[in-house]
């Protein structure tokens, strides 16, 4: 059984980017292979407490401190809270909330480099985070506690994201700066291992603020205020506006719009102050946004990076739901009833301050899910 809601873009053949760099010992490979015994103790125990067969998979590992009964494994994201601290050294505090037995687990990681303190999470994909502070940007894996630094940015970006696993040779970071006060627009790309960002200046931008960015099949799609959609092709470094400037008139949203990619389709999600949501599906032939009143067999998770989750089989109860974060808790919205509810699988209430993001479980978890699924067949 495969994870259906995070596409492995490292296998995307549409992105033609030539790289001959050595990245973390994985030159020429799209994945970084590590022994399970190298997984940090705290993360290993999170998994170990849930999976009774992990002993048989890792017989020689001494890191398992406690292994409990086997619980139902749901193919849904984990909720993570992140904050920074300083006690003479900069440290990162992550709290992982698993939708299993309502459990929480904290990890503490000392960070080398005071300049990284107070960096903000801009994107969350493939169990990696992209963080930025002013011109400083870097990748951080809260499970393996790995940091990959990027060159300093030369623009004041509005939104940024990345295409694939940072340890893969075709990973591309993308940042965009756009304003309603200027028709100038800056587009920057960078790959781990580069010495600087490559910036393109466009003098005929939509004169709108960019609200969200999503990657799909070799292209970064940018949605601006009003629903205007632009596309940046990575292989040819080509920018184009796919729509007119005002595509969704009359939508006044108190929060930013979110773009969700699902199997090649793009969805635009707006939320009002009354916590009501409206969803639009992009019509590729007509180049317009059409309002839709159903999500089908999928759920949306909105955040710094938004994504869809397959809602079939054991996850069918998630169908037609839009999950989102409030100030101190998480909720979901049912399109059928047009009502919001507090999350029962993510019931944690926190103090104001920590960033809350949806994050893919560690790769080892996905392997164990597949292993357990094969056992049950």
C-alpha positions as a Markdown table, in Angstrom:
| # | Residue | x | y | z |
|---|---|---|---|---|
| 1 | Unk | 0.0 | 0.0 | 0.0 |
| 2 | Unk | 1.5 | 3.3 | -1.1 |
| 3 | Unk | 1.2 | 6.8 | 0.3 |
| 4 | Unk | -1.2 | 8.4 | -2.1 |
| 5 | Unk | -1.0 | 12.0 | -0.9 |
| 6 | Unk | 2.6 | 12.8 | -1.3 |
| 7 | Unk | 3.8 | 12.2 | -4.8 |
| 8 | Unk | 7.5 | 11.4 | -5.1 |
| 9 | Unk | 8.5 | 14.2 | -7.4 |
| 10 | Unk | 12.1 | 12.8 | -7.5 |
| 11 | Unk | 10.7 | 10.4 | -10.1 |
| 12 | Unk | 9.2 | 13.2 | -12.2 |
| 13 | Unk | 10.6 | 12.7 | -15.7 |
| 14 | Unk | 9.1 | 16.0 | -16.9 |
| 15 | Unk | 11.8 | 17.9 | -15.0 |
| 16 | Unk | 14.9 | 18.0 | -17.1 |
| 17 | Unk | 17.5 | 19.5 | -14.9 |
| 18 | Unk | 21.1 | 18.4 | -15.3 |
| 19 | Unk | 23.0 | 18.1 | -12.1 |
| 20 | Unk | 26.4 | 16.5 | -11.5 |
| 21 | Unk | 26.8 | 17.4 | -7.8 |
| 22 | Unk | 27.6 | 15.1 | -4.9 |
| 23 | Unk | 24.8 | 15.6 | -2.3 |
| 24 | Unk | 25.2 | 13.8 | 1.0 |
| 25 | Unk | 26.7 | 10.7 | -0.6 |
| 26 | Unk | 23.8 | 10.2 | -3.1 |
| 27 | Unk | 25.3 | 11.3 | -6.4 |
| 28 | Unk | 23.2 | 10.1 | -9.3 |
| 29 | Unk | 20.5 | 8.7 | -7.0 |
| 30 | Unk | 17.1 | 10.2 | -6.2 |
| 31 | Unk | 17.0 | 8.9 | -2.7 |
| 32 | Unk | 19.3 | 8.9 | 0.3 |
| 33 | Unk | 19.6 | 5.4 | 1.8 |
| 34 | Unk | 20.2 | 5.0 | 5.5 |
| 35 | Unk | 20.3 | 2.2 | 7.9 |
| 36 | Unk | 17.3 | 2.0 | 10.2 |
| 37 | Unk | 19.7 | 1.9 | 13.1 |
| 38 | Unk | 20.7 | 5.4 | 12.3 |
| 39 | Unk | 17.3 | 6.8 | 13.1 |
| 40 | Unk | 17.3 | 9.0 | 16.2 |
| 41 | Unk | 16.2 | 7.2 | 19.4 |
| 42 | Unk | 13.2 | 9.4 | 20.1 |
| 43 | Unk | 11.7 | 9.0 | 16.6 |
| 44 | Unk | 12.5 | 5.3 | 16.6 |
| 45 | Unk | 10.6 | 4.8 | 19.8 |
| 46 | Unk | 7.6 | 6.7 | 18.5 |
| 47 | Unk | 7.3 | 4.1 | 15.8 |
| 48 | Unk | 8.4 | 1.2 | 18.0 |
| 49 | Unk | 5.7 | 1.8 | 20.5 |
| 50 | Unk | 3.1 | 1.4 | 17.8 |
| 51 | Unk | 4.4 | -1.6 | 15.8 |
| 52 | Unk | 4.9 | -4.9 | 17.4 |
| 53 | Unk | 6.7 | -6.4 | 14.4 |
| 54 | Unk | 9.4 | -3.8 | 14.4 |
| 55 | Unk | 11.5 | -6.2 | 16.6 |
| 56 | Unk | 11.5 | -8.7 | 13.8 |
| 57 | Unk | 12.5 | -6.1 | 11.2 |
| 58 | Unk | 15.4 | -4.7 | 13.2 |
| 59 | Unk | 16.6 | -7.7 | 15.3 |
| 60 | Unk | 20.0 | -6.2 | 15.8 |
| 61 | Unk | 18.9 | -2.7 | 16.9 |
| 62 | Unk | 19.5 | -1.8 | 20.5 |
| 63 | Unk | 17.5 | 1.4 | 20.2 |
| 64 | Unk | 14.1 | -0.1 | 20.9 |
| 65 | Unk | 13.2 | 0.7 | 24.4 |
| 66 | Unk | 9.5 | -0.2 | 24.4 |
| 67 | Unk | 7.3 | -2.0 | 21.9 |
| 68 | Unk | 3.6 | -2.1 | 22.6 |
| 69 | Unk | 0.6 | -3.7 | 20.8 |
| 70 | Unk | -0.1 | -3.1 | 17.1 |
| 71 | Unk | -2.6 | -0.3 | 16.6 |
| 72 | Unk | -4.5 | 0.7 | 13.5 |
| 73 | Unk | -2.2 | 2.5 | 11.1 |
| 74 | Unk | -3.8 | 5.4 | 9.3 |
| 75 | Unk | -2.3 | 6.8 | 6.1 |
| 76 | Unk | -2.8 | 10.4 | 7.3 |
| 77 | Unk | -0.2 | 13.1 | 8.2 |
| 78 | Unk | 1.1 | 13.9 | 11.6 |
| 79 | Unk | 0.5 | 17.3 | 13.3 |
| 80 | Unk | 3.8 | 19.0 | 14.3 |
| 81 | Unk | 4.4 | 22.0 | 16.5 |
| 82 | Unk | 7.7 | 23.8 | 16.2 |
| 83 | Unk | 9.3 | 26.5 | 18.3 |
| 84 | Unk | 12.8 | 27.9 | 18.9 |
| 85 | Unk | 14.6 | 28.3 | 22.2 |
| 86 | Unk | 17.9 | 29.7 | 23.4 |
| 87 | Unk | 19.7 | 28.6 | 26.5 |
| 88 | Unk | 23.2 | 29.7 | 25.4 |
| 89 | Unk | 22.7 | 27.5 | 22.4 |
| 90 | Unk | 20.0 | 27.6 | 19.8 |
| 91 | Unk | 17.6 | 24.6 | 20.0 |
| 92 | Unk | 14.6 | 23.4 | 18.0 |
| 93 | Unk | 11.7 | 21.9 | 19.9 |
| 94 | Unk | 9.3 | 19.7 | 17.9 |
| 95 | Unk | 6.1 | 18.2 | 19.2 |
| 96 | Unk | 4.7 | 15.4 | 17.1 |
| 97 | Unk | 1.0 | 14.6 | 17.5 |
| 98 | Unk | 0.1 | 11.2 | 16.1 |
| 99 | Unk | -3.5 | 10.4 | 15.2 |
| 100 | Unk | -3.1 | 7.1 | 17.1 |
| 101 | Unk | -4.2 | 6.9 | 20.7 |
| 102 | Unk | -4.0 | 10.7 | 20.8 |
| 103 | Unk | -0.3 | 10.5 | 21.6 |
| 104 | Unk | 2.3 | 13.3 | 21.6 |
| 105 | Unk | 6.1 | 13.1 | 21.5 |
| 106 | Unk | 8.6 | 15.8 | 22.0 |
| 107 | Unk | 12.1 | 16.0 | 20.4 |
| 108 | Unk | 14.9 | 18.5 | 21.3 |
| 109 | Unk | 17.6 | 19.3 | 18.9 |
| 110 | Unk | 20.6 | 21.6 | 19.4 |
| 111 | Unk | 21.2 | 23.7 | 16.3 |
| 112 | Unk | 24.6 | 25.0 | 15.2 |
| 113 | Unk | 24.3 | 28.6 | 14.0 |
| 114 | Unk | 22.6 | 31.4 | 15.9 |
| 115 | Unk | 21.6 | 32.9 | 12.6 |
| 116 | Unk | 19.0 | 30.1 | 12.2 |
| 117 | Unk | 17.1 | 31.0 | 15.3 |
| 118 | Unk | 13.5 | 32.2 | 14.8 |
| 119 | Unk | 13.5 | 31.0 | 11.2 |
| 120 | Unk | 9.9 | 30.5 | 9.9 |
| 121 | Unk | 8.6 | 27.3 | 8.2 |
| 122 | Unk | 7.7 | 28.1 | 4.6 |
| 123 | Unk | 7.0 | 24.6 | 3.3 |
| 124 | Unk | 6.6 | 21.0 | 4.5 |
| 125 | Unk | 7.0 | 18.1 | 2.1 |
| 126 | Unk | 8.5 | 14.6 | 2.1 |
| 127 | Unk | 9.1 | 14.8 | 5.9 |
| 128 | Unk | 11.4 | 17.8 | 5.3 |
| 129 | Unk | 10.8 | 21.5 | 6.2 |
| 130 | Unk | 12.0 | 24.6 | 4.3 |
| 131 | Unk | 12.7 | 27.4 | 6.7 |
| 132 | Unk | 13.7 | 31.0 | 6.0 |
| 133 | Unk | 14.7 | 34.0 | 8.0 |
| 134 | Unk | 15.4 | 37.2 | 6.1 |
| 135 | Unk | 17.9 | 36.1 | 3.4 |
| 136 | Unk | 18.8 | 32.9 | 5.3 |
| 137 | Unk | 17.2 | 29.7 | 4.1 |
| 138 | Unk | 17.7 | 26.0 | 4.9 |
| 139 | Unk | 16.1 | 22.6 | 4.9 |
| 140 | Unk | 15.5 | 20.8 | 8.2 |
| 141 | Unk | 14.4 | 17.2 | 8.8 |
| 142 | Unk | 12.9 | 17.0 | 12.3 |
| 143 | Unk | 13.1 | 13.2 | 12.3 |
| 144 | Unk | 16.8 | 12.7 | 11.4 |
| 145 | Unk | 17.7 | 16.2 | 12.7 |
| 146 | Unk | 19.6 | 16.9 | 9.4 |
| 147 | Unk | 20.1 | 20.5 | 8.2 |
| 148 | Unk | 21.0 | 21.4 | 4.6 |
| 149 | Unk | 21.9 | 25.0 | 4.2 |
| 150 | Unk | 21.1 | 27.0 | 1.0 |
| 151 | Unk | 22.7 | 30.2 | -0.3 |
| 152 | Unk | 21.5 | 33.5 | 1.0 |
| 153 | Unk | 18.5 | 34.8 | -0.9 |
| 154 | Unk | 18.8 | 38.1 | -2.9 |
| 155 | Unk | 15.1 | 39.0 | -2.9 |
| 156 | Unk | 12.4 | 39.7 | -0.3 |
| 157 | Unk | 10.2 | 36.7 | -1.1 |
| 158 | Unk | 6.4 | 36.4 | -0.5 |
| 159 | Unk | 6.1 | 32.6 | -0.9 |
| 160 | Unk | 8.5 | 29.7 | -1.4 |
| 161 | Unk | 8.5 | 25.9 | -1.7 |
| 162 | Unk | 10.4 | 23.0 | -3.2 |
| 163 | Unk | 9.9 | 20.3 | -5.7 |
| 164 | Unk | 11.2 | 17.0 | -4.3 |
| 165 | Unk | 13.3 | 15.4 | -1.5 |
| 166 | Unk | 16.2 | 17.8 | -0.7 |
| 167 | Unk | 18.7 | 14.9 | -0.9 |
| 168 | Unk | 17.6 | 14.1 | -4.5 |
| 169 | Unk | 19.6 | 15.5 | -7.4 |
| 170 | Unk | 16.6 | 17.1 | -9.0 |
| 171 | Unk | 15.3 | 19.1 | -6.0 |
| 172 | Unk | 14.6 | 22.7 | -6.9 |
| 173 | Unk | 13.7 | 25.5 | -4.4 |
| 174 | Unk | 11.5 | 28.3 | -5.7 |
| 175 | Unk | 10.8 | 31.7 | -4.2 |
| 176 | Unk | 8.7 | 34.6 | -5.6 |
| 177 | Unk | 8.2 | 38.2 | -4.8 |
| 178 | Unk | 5.2 | 40.1 | -6.0 |
| 179 | Unk | 3.3 | 43.1 | -4.9 |
| 180 | Unk | 0.0 | 44.9 | -5.6 |
| 181 | Unk | 1.9 | 48.1 | -5.8 |
| 182 | Unk | 4.3 | 47.2 | -8.6 |
| 183 | Unk | 4.2 | 45.3 | -11.9 |
| 184 | Unk | 7.7 | 44.1 | -11.2 |
| 185 | Unk | 8.0 | 40.5 | -10.1 |
| 186 | Unk | 11.1 | 38.5 | -9.0 |
| 187 | Unk | 11.4 | 34.7 | -9.4 |
| 188 | Unk | 14.3 | 32.8 | -7.8 |
| 189 | Unk | 15.4 | 29.2 | -8.0 |
| 190 | Unk | 18.1 | 27.2 | -6.3 |
| 191 | Unk | 19.2 | 23.6 | -5.8 |
| 192 | Unk | 21.0 | 22.2 | -2.7 |
| 193 | Unk | 24.7 | 22.5 | -3.5 |
| 194 | Unk | 24.4 | 25.7 | -5.5 |
| 195 | Unk | 26.5 | 28.7 | -4.5 |
| 196 | Unk | 23.8 | 31.2 | -5.2 |
| 197 | Unk | 20.1 | 31.6 | -6.2 |
| 198 | Unk | 19.3 | 32.3 | -9.9 |
| 199 | Unk | 16.9 | 35.3 | -10.1 |
| 200 | Unk | 14.7 | 36.4 | -13.0 |
| 201 | Unk | 13.0 | 39.8 | -13.0 |
| 202 | Unk | 9.7 | 40.2 | -14.8 |
| 203 | Unk | 8.5 | 43.7 | -15.6 |
| 204 | Unk | 4.9 | 42.7 | -16.6 |
| 205 | Unk | 3.7 | 40.9 | -13.5 |
| 206 | Unk | 0.0 | 40.7 | -12.5 |
| 207 | Unk | 0.4 | 43.6 | -10.0 |
| 208 | Unk | -1.1 | 41.4 | -7.3 |
| 209 | Unk | 0.3 | 39.8 | -4.2 |
| 210 | Unk | 1.1 | 36.1 | -4.6 |
| 211 | Unk | -0.9 | 34.0 | -2.1 |
| 212 | Unk | 0.3 | 30.4 | -2.6 |
| 213 | Unk | 2.7 | 28.3 | -4.6 |
| 214 | Unk | 2.4 | 24.6 | -5.5 |
| 215 | Unk | 4.6 | 22.3 | -7.6 |
| 216 | Unk | 3.3 | 19.8 | -10.1 |
| 217 | Unk | 5.0 | 17.9 | -13.0 |
| 218 | Unk | 8.0 | 20.2 | -13.5 |
| 219 | Unk | 6.2 | 23.5 | -13.0 |
| 220 | Unk | 5.6 | 25.8 | -10.1 |
| 221 | Unk | 2.1 | 27.3 | -10.1 |
| 222 | Unk | 1.5 | 30.6 | -8.4 |
| 223 | Unk | -1.9 | 32.0 | -7.4 |
| 224 | Unk | -2.3 | 35.7 | -6.9 |
| 225 | Unk | -5.0 | 37.7 | -5.2 |
| 226 | Unk | -8.2 | 37.4 | -7.2 |
| 227 | Unk | -7.4 | 34.0 | -8.5 |
| 228 | Unk | -4.9 | 34.8 | -11.2 |
| 229 | Unk | -2.7 | 31.8 | -12.0 |
| 230 | Unk | 0.9 | 31.9 | -13.3 |
| 231 | Unk | 3.3 | 29.1 | -14.1 |
| 232 | Unk | 7.1 | 28.8 | -14.0 |
| 233 | Unk | 8.5 | 25.9 | -16.0 |
| 234 | Unk | 11.7 | 24.8 | -14.3 |
| 235 | Unk | 13.4 | 23.1 | -17.3 |
| 236 | Unk | 13.1 | 26.1 | -19.6 |
| 237 | Unk | 13.0 | 28.8 | -16.9 |
| 238 | Unk | 9.9 | 30.1 | -18.6 |
| 239 | Unk | 7.2 | 32.2 | -16.9 |
| 240 | Unk | 3.6 | 32.6 | -18.3 |
| 241 | Unk | 0.3 | 33.9 | -17.0 |
| 242 | Unk | -2.4 | 31.2 | -17.6 |
| 243 | Unk | -5.4 | 33.4 | -16.7 |
| 244 | Unk | -6.6 | 36.9 | -16.6 |
| 245 | Unk | -5.9 | 39.0 | -13.5 |
| 246 | Unk | -9.4 | 38.7 | -11.8 |
| 247 | Unk | -10.7 | 35.1 | -12.1 |
| 248 | Unk | -12.7 | 34.8 | -8.9 |
| 249 | Unk | -14.6 | 38.1 | -8.5 |
| 250 | Unk | -16.6 | 38.8 | -5.3 |
| 251 | Unk | -14.5 | 36.5 | -3.1 |
| 252 | Unk | -13.3 | 38.5 | -0.1 |
| 253 | Unk | -11.2 | 36.3 | 2.0 |
| 254 | Unk | -9.9 | 37.3 | 5.4 |
| 255 | Unk | -7.1 | 34.7 | 5.1 |
| 256 | Unk | -4.8 | 33.7 | 2.2 |
| 257 | Unk | -6.0 | 31.4 | -0.5 |
| 258 | Unk | -4.6 | 27.9 | -0.6 |
| 259 | Unk | -3.8 | 25.9 | -3.7 |
| 260 | Unk | -4.0 | 22.1 | -3.5 |
| 261 | Unk | -2.6 | 19.8 | -6.2 |
| 262 | Unk | -4.2 | 16.4 | -6.7 |
| 263 | Unk | -3.3 | 14.0 | -9.5 |
| 264 | Unk | -2.6 | 16.8 | -11.9 |
| 265 | Unk | -5.6 | 18.9 | -10.9 |
| 266 | Unk | -5.4 | 22.3 | -9.1 |
| 267 | Unk | -7.9 | 23.3 | -6.5 |
| 268 | Unk | -8.2 | 26.8 | -5.0 |
| 269 | Unk | -9.6 | 27.0 | -1.4 |
| 270 | Unk | -10.9 | 30.2 | 0.2 |
| 271 | Unk | -11.9 | 30.6 | 3.8 |
| 272 | Unk | -14.1 | 33.4 | 5.1 |
| 273 | Unk | -14.2 | 35.0 | 8.6 |
| 274 | Unk | -17.2 | 32.8 | 9.4 |
| 275 | Unk | -15.0 | 29.7 | 8.8 |
| 276 | Unk | -16.9 | 28.8 | 5.6 |
| 277 | Unk | -14.9 | 27.4 | 2.7 |
| 278 | Unk | -15.4 | 27.7 | -1.0 |
| 279 | Unk | -13.5 | 25.4 | -3.4 |
| 280 | Unk | -12.7 | 26.0 | -7.1 |
| 281 | Unk | -11.3 | 23.5 | -9.6 |
| 282 | Unk | -9.1 | 24.8 | -12.4 |
| 283 | Unk | -10.4 | 24.1 | -15.9 |
| 284 | Unk | -7.3 | 23.6 | -18.0 |
| 285 | Unk | -9.2 | 24.0 | -21.4 |
| 286 | Unk | -11.0 | 27.2 | -20.5 |
| 287 | Unk | -8.3 | 28.5 | -18.2 |
| 288 | Unk | -10.9 | 29.4 | -15.5 |
| 289 | Unk | -11.7 | 28.4 | -11.9 |
| 290 | Unk | -15.0 | 26.5 | -11.6 |
| 291 | Unk | -16.6 | 26.2 | -8.2 |
| 292 | Unk | -17.0 | 22.7 | -6.9 |
| 293 | Unk | -19.2 | 21.4 | -4.1 |
| 294 | Unk | -17.6 | 18.1 | -3.5 |
| 295 | Unk | -14.1 | 16.7 | -3.0 |
| 296 | Unk | -15.0 | 13.1 | -3.8 |
| 297 | Unk | -12.8 | 10.4 | -2.1 |
| 298 | Unk | -10.2 | 12.8 | -0.8 |
| 299 | Unk | -9.6 | 15.3 | 2.0 |
| 300 | Unk | -7.6 | 18.5 | 2.0 |
| 301 | Unk | -5.1 | 19.6 | 4.6 |
| 302 | Unk | -4.4 | 23.3 | 4.5 |
| 303 | Unk | -1.2 | 24.9 | 5.8 |
| 304 | Unk | 2.1 | 26.4 | 4.6 |
| 305 | Unk | 2.0 | 23.5 | 2.1 |
| 306 | Unk | -1.4 | 22.2 | 1.3 |
| 307 | Unk | -2.1 | 18.7 | -0.1 |
| 308 | Unk | -4.8 | 16.1 | -0.7 |
| 309 | Unk | -5.2 | 12.8 | 1.1 |
| 310 | Unk | -6.9 | 9.8 | -0.5 |
| 311 | Unk | -10.0 | 9.0 | 1.5 |
| 312 | Unk | -10.8 | 5.4 | 0.7 |
| 313 | Unk | -10.8 | 2.2 | 2.7 |
| 314 | Unk | -9.6 | 2.7 | 6.2 |
| 315 | Unk | -9.4 | 6.5 | 5.6 |
| 316 | Unk | -12.9 | 6.8 | 4.1 |
| 317 | Unk | -14.0 | 8.8 | 7.1 |
| 318 | Unk | -11.8 | 11.7 | 6.0 |
| 319 | Unk | -13.7 | 12.2 | 2.7 |
| 320 | Unk | -15.1 | 15.6 | 1.9 |
| 321 | Unk | -13.2 | 17.2 | 4.8 |
| 322 | Unk | -11.0 | 20.3 | 4.8 |
| 323 | Unk | -8.5 | 20.3 | 7.7 |
| 324 | Unk | -7.1 | 23.6 | 8.9 |
| 325 | Unk | -5.4 | 25.2 | 11.8 |
| 326 | Unk | -6.9 | 27.8 | 14.1 |
| 327 | Unk | -4.9 | 29.8 | 16.7 |
| 328 | Unk | -4.4 | 27.1 | 19.2 |
| 329 | Unk | -6.2 | 24.0 | 17.8 |
| 330 | Unk | -7.1 | 22.2 | 14.6 |
| 331 | Unk | -10.5 | 21.8 | 13.0 |
| 332 | Unk | -12.1 | 20.3 | 9.9 |
| 333 | Unk | -14.9 | 21.7 | 7.6 |
| 334 | Unk | -17.5 | 19.4 | 6.0 |
| 335 | Unk | -18.5 | 20.6 | 2.6 |
| 336 | Unk | -21.8 | 18.7 | 2.8 |
| 337 | Unk | -23.1 | 20.3 | 5.9 |
| 338 | Unk | -21.0 | 23.5 | 5.6 |
| 339 | Unk | -20.0 | 23.3 | 9.2 |
| 340 | Unk | -16.7 | 23.2 | 11.1 |
| 341 | Unk | -15.8 | 20.8 | 13.9 |
| 342 | Unk | -13.0 | 20.4 | 16.3 |
| 343 | Unk | -10.6 | 17.6 | 15.2 |
| 344 | Unk | -11.0 | 14.3 | 17.2 |
| 345 | Unk | -7.9 | 12.7 | 15.7 |
| 346 | Unk | -5.9 | 16.0 | 16.3 |
| 347 | Unk | -7.4 | 17.3 | 19.6 |
| 348 | Unk | -4.4 | 19.0 | 21.0 |
| 349 | Unk | -4.8 | 22.6 | 22.2 |
| 350 | Unk | -1.6 | 24.6 | 22.7 |
| 351 | Unk | -0.5 | 28.0 | 23.8 |
| 352 | Unk | -0.1 | 30.7 | 21.2 |
| 353 | Unk | 3.3 | 30.8 | 19.7 |
| 354 | Unk | 4.5 | 27.5 | 18.2 |
| 355 | Unk | 4.0 | 27.0 | 14.5 |
| 356 | Unk | 1.6 | 24.2 | 13.6 |
| 357 | Unk | 2.2 | 22.3 | 10.3 |
| 358 | Unk | 1.1 | 19.0 | 8.8 |
| 359 | Unk | 4.0 | 16.8 | 8.1 |
| 360 | Unk | 4.5 | 13.5 | 6.4 |
| 361 | Unk | 5.6 | 10.7 | 8.8 |
| 362 | Unk | 9.2 | 9.5 | 8.4 |
| 363 | Unk | 10.0 | 7.3 | 5.5 |
| 364 | Unk | 10.5 | 4.3 | 7.8 |
| 365 | Unk | 6.9 | 4.7 | 8.8 |
| 366 | Unk | 5.7 | 4.4 | 5.2 |
| 367 | Unk | 7.8 | 1.2 | 4.8 |
| 368 | Unk | 6.3 | -0.3 | 7.9 |
| 369 | Unk | 2.8 | 0.6 | 6.7 |
| 370 | Unk | 3.5 | -1.2 | 3.5 |
| 371 | Unk | 4.9 | -4.2 | 5.4 |
| 372 | Unk | 1.9 | -4.4 | 7.6 |
| 373 | Unk | -0.5 | -4.1 | 4.7 |
| 374 | Unk | 1.3 | -7.0 | 2.9 |
| 375 | Unk | 1.0 | -9.1 | 6.0 |
| 376 | Unk | -2.8 | -8.6 | 6.1 |
| 377 | Unk | -3.3 | -9.5 | 2.5 |
